[in-house]
Amino acid sequence: MSIQYRVVFGKNDEAVEGADDAAVIVTVAAADTGLAPTVAYMQGRLKNTGPTGPLLQALRDGSAAAAISRLASRP
């Protein structure tokens, strides 16, 4: 199952990684990218749409943290 990650920097300003037709869409504000993704999820700062299972797997294996870090460090 595919996951799309979005880091929101401001209104109409976001970095996106992943397919547009992804089953799971993960969104986090740029200000919250300093938190561990699991902590952000538990605090409600990392939002997702779609099934939670693939997101939890991505949080567990570190792929969510890697994608969010790449997007947060955009030039």
Residue, then its C-alpha position, 0 to 999 in steps of 0.5 A: m500500500s502506498i503512502q504520500y507524505r506532506v510537510v506543510f510550510g504555510k498556506n498553499d506551500e507544502a512539500v510532497e513525496g509519494a503517489d497522488d493516488a496513495a491509499v494513505i496520506v500523511t500530513v505534518a506541519a513543518a514546525d512539528t518535524g523536529l518531533a519524532p514522527t511517532v510522538a507527533y502522531m500520538q500528540g495529534r500533530l501528524k495527521n493521516t487519511g486512509p488505513t492506519g496499518p500502513l502508517l504504523q508500519a512506516l513509523r515502526d520501520g523508520s521510513a516515515a521518519a526518513a521521508i518527513s526529514r527529506l521533505a522538511s529539509r527542502p532547499 
